[in-house]
Amino acid sequence: MRILKRLLKEADGSLEMIFSKAFSEKNKKFEIEDAVILGFFEDMVRKIDSLISLLDAEKLVSIDLITRSIFESYIYLKLLLLKDRRLYAKSYIASQKMKEFSMFNSLIAENKDGVKIRKLLGKRIEEIKIDIKFEAEEKLNKIQLQFSDVFEKRGKNQNWYNLDGKTKNFEQLCRKLDLVAEYELVYRILSSEVHSMDVMKRWRFEPNQVYVLEGFTNNEMNISTVKKFLLEAINDLYTFYGLMKELKDFNVLLSLNYRLSRSK
């Protein structure tokens, strides 16, 4: 896991480097697509940090879930670095605003579900309306107007990456990016924990006795796949932002670390 930790250390400093060298006054302006691209990268980095902490503490139950989530961010990052970056970035932000709209709309809905939600929160509908200052029709119209170019390509409730009308789910997105092998290995296999399909693996039954197991998992697959994703993400970002000298220095340092780890 030494190489993964070294990659994480590089990733921690890479965002600051990108901002200082790629977005100085003499260079490119920080655009909406940069915010989403670097946001997904930051999400990867923070989740990998959590994964390493769990592995160091030998708390292995949730590492499949985190690995799966890292893979999702990696895939979204790959998509955003291809083409139509601004439109995809706007589509992602539009999807987040629609989720926010749906959530707030549920809070003030005058139906049985709305009543149950407000009861759970201990709030009256008038209090919520004052707190969130939410007018459903006005909010929806504003989103539709702001992201009209996005909604010309997809429906409001479709996945944000379905701008071609052919990428309706995550598997199809992975196929589009020619990453179906990674999808089968990482996403489909690790989905069992996310959907609680492996719950019986936590027990062992013997005549007249039941044992709770700590849970065994082979974390080498998690480490190797996450290491691959993070390495490719760093390479992709440095290349995208024109940091070729920094990329060369990074690869030299990584090679030295790999040789040292192999010699021990």
C-alpha positions in Angstrom: 0.0 0.0 0.0 3.1 2.2 0.1 2.6 3.3 -3.6 -1.0 4.2 -3.0 0.0 6.4 -0.1 2.6 8.0 -2.2 0.0 8.7 -4.9 -2.4 10.1 -2.3 0.3 12.5 -1.1 0.9 13.7 -4.7 -2.8 14.0 -5.3 -3.2 16.1 -2.1 -0.7 18.7 -3.5 -1.9 18.5 -7.1 -5.0 20.7 -6.7 -2.9 23.5 -5.3 -0.4 23.1 -8.1 -3.1 23.2 -10.8 -4.6 26.3 -9.3 -1.3 28.1 -9.0 0.1 27.2 -12.4 -2.9 26.6 -14.7 -5.1 29.4 -13.4 -2.7 32.3 -12.8 -3.5 35.7 -14.3 -1.5 34.8 -17.4 -3.2 31.5 -18.0 -6.7 30.2 -18.5 -9.8 31.4 -16.7 -11.4 29.2 -14.2 -14.6 27.9 -15.9 -17.6 25.8 -14.8 -16.1 22.7 -16.3 -12.9 23.1 -14.2 -15.0 23.3 -11.1 -16.8 20.0 -11.8 -13.6 18.3 -13.1 -11.6 19.2 -10.1 -14.5 18.6 -7.8 -14.7 14.9 -8.9 -10.9 14.6 -8.5 -11.1 16.1 -5.0 -14.0 13.6 -4.2 -11.7 10.7 -5.3 -8.8 11.9 -3.2 -10.9 12.3 0.0 -12.5 8.9 -0.4 -9.1 7.3 -1.0 -7.9 8.9 2.2 -10.8 7.4 4.0 -10.1 4.0 2.4 -6.5 4.0 3.5 -7.5 4.9 7.1 -9.9 2.0 7.2 -7.3 -0.4 5.8 -4.7 0.8 8.3 -7.2 0.2 11.1 -8.1 -3.2 9.6 -11.8 -2.1 9.4 -12.6 -3.8 6.2 -16.4 -4.0 6.1 -17.0 -0.9 4.1 -14.0 -0.8 1.8 -15.9 -2.3 -1.1 -18.5 0.4 -0.9 -15.9 3.1 -0.9 -13.9 1.5 -3.8 -17.1 1.4 -5.8 -17.8 5.1 -5.1 -14.2 6.0 -6.1 -14.7 4.2 -9.4 -17.8 6.3 -10.0 -15.9 9.5 -9.6 -13.1 8.2 -11.8 -15.5 7.4 -14.6 -17.2 10.8 -14.4 -13.8 12.4 -14.5 -12.8 10.4 -17.6 -16.0 11.5 -19.3 -15.5 15.2 -18.5 -12.0 15.2 -19.9 -13.1 13.9 -23.3 -15.3 16.4 -25.1 -18.2 18.8 -24.7 -16.8 19.4 -21.2 -18.8 22.6 -20.5 -22.1 21.0 -21.5 -21.5 17.9 -19.4 -20.4 20.1 -16.5 -23.6 22.1 -16.8 -25.6 18.9 -17.1 -24.1 17.7 -13.8 -24.9 20.9 -12.0 -28.4 20.9 -13.4 -29.0 17.4 -12.1 -27.9 18.5 -8.6 -30.2 21.5 -8.7 -33.1 19.3 -9.8 -32.4 16.9 -6.9 -32.4 19.9 -4.6 -35.7 21.1 -6.1 -37.3 17.6 -5.7 -36.1 17.4 -2.1 -37.5 20.9 -1.2 -40.7 20.2 -3.1 -41.2 17.0 -1.0 -40.8 19.0 2.2 -43.7 21.3 1.3 -45.9 18.8 -0.5 -49.5 18.8 0.7 -49.9 15.1 0.6 -49.4 12.1 2.9 -45.7 11.8 2.1 -45.2 15.5 2.8 -47.0 15.2 6.1 -44.9 12.3 7.2 -41.7 14.0 6.2 -42.6 17.2 8.2 -43.7 15.1 11.2 -40.3 13.3 11.1 -38.6 16.7 11.1 -40.9 18.2 13.7 -41.7 21.1 11.4 -44.9 22.7 10.2 -45.2 23.5 6.5 -45.3 27.3 7.2 -42.0 27.1 9.1 -40.3 25.2 6.3 -41.5 27.7 3.6 -40.1 30.5 5.7 -36.8 28.7 6.2 -36.1 27.7 2.6 -37.9 30.7 0.9 -39.0 28.2 -1.8 -41.5 28.8 -4.6 -41.7 25.6 -6.6 -42.9 27.1 -9.9 -40.4 30.0 -9.8 -37.5 27.7 -8.9 -38.3 25.2 -11.6 -38.6 27.9 -14.3 -35.3 29.4 -13.2 -33.5 26.0 -13.5 -35.1 25.3 -16.9 -34.0 28.7 -18.2 -30.5 28.5 -16.8 -29.9 25.1 -18.3 -32.0 25.2 -21.4 -29.1 23.9 -23.6 -28.8 20.9 -21.3 -32.5 20.0 -21.4 -32.5 20.2 -25.1 -30.3 17.2 -25.0 -31.9 15.2 -22.2 -35.0 15.0 -20.0 -34.9 16.8 -16.6 -35.0 13.5 -14.7 -32.5 11.6 -16.8 -29.0 10.9 -15.7 -26.7 13.9 -16.3 -24.4 12.0 -18.6 -27.1 11.0 -21.0 -26.7 13.8 -23.4 -26.6 11.6 -26.4 -29.8 9.7 -25.5 -27.9 6.4 -25.6 -26.3 6.5 -22.2 -29.2 5.8 -19.8 -27.3 4.1 -17.0 -23.8 3.7 -15.5 -23.0 0.4 -17.3 -23.8 2.1 -20.7 -21.5 5.0 -19.7 -18.6 2.6 -18.9 -19.2 0.9 -22.3 -19.1 4.3 -24.0 -15.7 5.0 -22.4 -14.5 1.5 -23.3 -14.1 0.6 -19.6 -16.5 -2.3 -19.5 -13.9 -4.7 -18.0 -13.3 -2.3 -15.1 -17.1 -2.1 -14.7 -17.5 -5.8 -14.5 -14.5 -6.3 -12.1 -15.0 -3.3 -9.8 -18.6 -2.1 -10.0 -20.7 -5.2 -10.5 -18.7 -7.4 -8.1 -18.5 -4.8 -5.3 -22.2 -3.9 -5.7 -23.1 -6.8 -3.5 -22.1 -5.0 -0.3 -23.7 -1.8 -1.4 -27.0 -3.6 -1.8 -26.6 -5.7 1.3 -26.5 -8.9 -0.8 -23.6 -10.4 1.2 -25.2 -10.0 4.6 -25.1 -13.8 5.3 -21.4 -13.7 4.9 -21.3 -12.1 8.3 -22.5 -15.2 10.1 -21.4 -18.8 10.6 -23.9 -21.4 11.5 -23.0 -24.6 13.4 -25.3 -27.1 15.2 -26.9 -25.2 18.1 -24.5 -22.3 17.7 -24.3 -19.1 15.7 -21.1 -17.0 15.3 -20.8 -13.4 14.2 -17.8 -13.1 11.8 -15.6 -10.0 11.6 -15.8 -10.3 7.8 -12.9 -11.3 5.5 -12.2 -9.5 2.4 -9.2 -9.6 0.0 -8.2 -6.0 0.1 -5.5 -6.4 -2.5 -8.0 -6.0 -5.3 -9.3 -2.8 -3.7 -5.8 -1.4 -3.3 -4.6 -2.3 -6.8 -7.7 -0.9 -8.6 -7.8 2.3 -6.6 -4.1 2.8 -7.2 -4.7 2.4 -11.0 -7.6 4.9 -10.9 -5.7 7.5 -9.0 -2.6 7.2 -11.1 -4.5 7.6 -14.3 -6.5 10.5 -12.8 -3.3 12.4 -11.9 -1.8 11.7 -15.3 -4.9 12.9 -17.0 -5.2 16.1 -15.0 -1.6 17.1 -15.4 -1.8 16.4 -19.1 -5.1 18.3 -19.5 -3.8 21.4 -17.7 -0.5 21.3 -19.5 1.7 20.5 -16.5 4.1 18.3 -18.5 7.2 19.1 -16.4 5.4 18.3 -13.2 4.0 15.1 -14.8 7.5 14.0 -15.8 8.9 14.7 -12.3 6.0 12.8 -10.7 6.5 9.8 -12.9 10.3 9.7 -12.1 9.5 9.9 -8.3 6.9 7.2 -8.6 9.3 5.0 -10.4 11.9 5.4 -7.6 9.3 4.6 -5.0 8.3 1.5 -6.9 11.8 0.3 -7.1 12.4 0.9 -3.4 9.2 -1.0 -2.5 10.2 -3.9 -4.7 13.7 -4.1 -3.0 12.3 -4.5 0.5 
